[in-house]
Amino acid sequence: MSLNISKLRNIGIAAHIDAGKTTVSERILFFTGVNRKVGETHDGQATMDFMKQEQERGITIASAAITAHWNGYQINLIDTPGHVDFTVEVERSLRVIDGMVAVFCAVGGVEPQSETVWNQADKYRVPRIAFVNKMDRTGADFQEVVNQMHKYLGANAVPLHLPIGVEATFEGMIDLVQMNSVRFIEKERIVGPIPENMMEQAKEARRNLIEKVADLDDEIAELYLEDKEIPTDKLMSAIRTATIKLMMVPVLCGAAYKNKGIQLLLDAVVDYLPSPKDLGAVIAHDPANEEKTYQRNPSENEPFSALAFKLINDPYVGQQTFIRIFSGKLSNGMSVYNTNKTKSERVGRIFRIKAKEREEINEAYAGEIVALVGMKYTKTGDTLCDEDQPILLESINIPPAVIEMKVNLDDKKNRNKLGEALAKLCNEDPSFRAHFDEETEETIIAGMGELHLEIIVDRLKEEFKVPVTVGAPSVSFRETITAPFECNYKYAKQTGGKGQFAHTVIRFEPNPGNGFEFVDITKGGVIPKEYIPSVQKGLAAAMNKGPFAGYPVVDVKCVLVDGSSHPVDSSDMAFQLCAQMCFKQAFMKASPVLLEPVMKVEINTPDDYIGNVTGDLNKRRGRIEAMRRFRKGSQKLDAFVPLMEMFGYATALRNLTSGRANYSMEFHQYMPTPKDRQEEIVKERNQKD
């Protein structure tokens, strides 16, 4: 059966850790009838947190997708993690959703990770509504959260609710659009008139709402200026348009744990967040010509196009590939083209997902989020499309891994098992890397943070039954050069039979922020055309392990200037080896430096401890960027600190502030390591080797 696309909502739920995202999701599943009972994060029974590690820690690690229905609308819901170590989960979810519910804690307000998520949503231009949760908590302040949204997020936050009571007396809200009161007893909502003692306050708040909407909508402005009654449907339509155009953010309130406000949040998702149809066509590129673009409208009559945004290994059905369909129709057994891999894929089975459960369907349509089984080549960020009309959709930004750890096996017999498990985990999580160091015979895993790797190791032991021991986490450095150097290198080897000969002259230049670049400026075919790619291949291989301290090399431009070849002894391998030797020789003469990952750190601390916190950051080579008043009695501090100085920081901060401060940390950029530290690190590496 074809889908009514205007009645479809693809939404994500995102926020700072502990703002109550998963609790909100669980209540949505209960009130939409997906679950007959409510799951809780604190007792490990949440439907969306179905991984063992999520249940034990009470946090969300992987974004879970689920389909629910509300008042005749289909809602595809993605619950995302709040911890910055799993930021790639948020990134890939935002790439495929149409609207977002941003959850804020009524006590904590706009916290560090709320800002990160908000900025990611800005990047993908995702319309959003805000839900101020935990209104029943001590210290809850609805208006203060709205003010912080203006101040720290630059959002045009417009309250659609006025809370009735606060903290322990919170019992419901006044709906400023419908102008009625909504109270909650158990799981029932009771709609009634506005209490007399709040009528003036409600009229004032409604007037404020209409003024804000009038600034964005001419029809509402006209009615407002003429002092005419504004029909509810017209007001709702104007709010919807402004929200979809990212001109305003409607703000609702509630207490998810106490079942207060969830039905109104679901109504708001349907009323104010866009359907795929509202957002219109997606822009795609021609795979052969980046300049040429195509549009794909969210219609089943258009050619098929979809983006793979997540892979999960399911013990029962094998690998599931989650896709968002942007146009066309997908059927069981259909053949689709993977543009990134230039291969055709056959769709085995199509599933609609309910967290860890699944419902098999025969067809899926534009706008839907479904899981496919049977994909052999497709990875995160790949475009799937019609074989006759290939296109390339914008992919997903994957941040670099900044922290690594050695993983050792108790029993060498498990080496293959470990290799298979790591391959599956790398497939699932593109921000996780793993490689085997032939020289030291150690397996190195790398990720986004200490918690990220802790979870990976946990999964290796529990899920894949691979008994491993781990070393202490260490920083993933990079190497680069700071001065140009030209190297003339001849590679000649004569063995019994055929010899090997290659000759290259390569100029190496610093290339800050642009990665590895290869340019061929040779003239007159001094190096035969077929060996130019061999030179590039050899250079790329040499960069995997730098000559300085054995770390990957970045940001180097290699210009092939000259060279020569031998009609018999030259070969692909000879030119690869020649380029590698040339690189190694030149690198040490081009003023090499070590680059270290520097993190952006945000700390919320009470005023009493600001001196302790700043003093400690200075000792950690931190550079404080800004300090600002966060709320009464506390400050927010932005700093850039090298990752190698941040190990064990959670414990240190707890001790410095009697457990009253919190922090968030994300990768900022690679920067040169101070000379004295650099010498220590190189010396340490050489001793190990």
Secondary structure as UniProt FT lines:
FT   HELIX           5..7
FT   STRAND          8..15
FT   TURN            17..18
FT   HELIX           21..31
FT   TURN            32..33
FT   TURN            41..44
FT   HELIX           52..57
FT   STRAND          64..70
FT   TURN            71..72
FT   STRAND          73..79
FT   HELIX           84..86
FT   HELIX           87..96
FT   STRAND          99..105
FT   TURN            106..108
FT   HELIX           112..123
FT   TURN            124..125
FT   STRAND          128..133
FT   TURN            135..136
FT   TURN            138..139
FT   HELIX           142..153
FT   STRAND          157..159
FT   STRAND          161..164
FT   HELIX           167..169
FT   STRAND          172..175
FT   TURN            176..179
FT   STRAND          180..185
FT   TURN            186..187
FT   STRAND          188..192
FT   HELIX           196..198
FT   HELIX           199..214
FT   TURN            215..216
FT   HELIX           218..225
FT   TURN            226..227
FT   HELIX           232..244
FT   TURN            245..246
FT   STRAND          249..253
FT   HELIX           256..258
FT   HELIX           262..272
FT   HELIX           276..279
FT   STRAND          282..286
FT   TURN            287..288
FT   STRAND          289..296
FT   TURN            300..301
FT   STRAND          305..314
FT   TURN            315..317
FT   STRAND          318..327
FT   STRAND          329..331
FT   TURN            332..333
FT   STRAND          335..338
FT   TURN            339..342
FT   STRAND          343..346
FT   STRAND          349..354
FT   TURN            355..356
FT   STRAND          357..361
FT   STRAND          363..365
FT   TURN            366..367
FT   STRAND          369..373
FT   TURN            380..381
FT   STRAND          383..385
FT   TURN            387..388
FT   STRAND          392..393
FT   STRAND          403..409
FT   HELIX           412..414
FT   HELIX           415..428
FT   TURN            430..431
FT   STRAND          433..437
FT   TURN            438..441
FT   STRAND          442..447
FT   HELIX           450..462
FT   STRAND          468..470
FT   STRAND          474..475
FT   STRAND          478..481
FT   STRAND          485..493
FT   STRAND          500..510
FT   TURN            512..513
FT   STRAND          517..520
FT   TURN            524..525
FT   HELIX           529..531
FT   HELIX           532..542
FT   TURN            543..544
FT   TURN            547..549
FT   STRAND          556..564
FT   TURN            567..569
FT   HELIX           572..587
FT   TURN            588..589
FT   STRAND          592..606
FT   HELIX           607..609
FT   HELIX           610..619
FT   TURN            620..621
FT   STRAND          623..631
FT   TURN            632..633
FT   STRAND          634..642
FT   HELIX           643..645
FT   TURN            647..648
FT   HELIX           649..656
FT   TURN            657..659
FT   STRAND          662..672
FT   HELIX           675..688
//
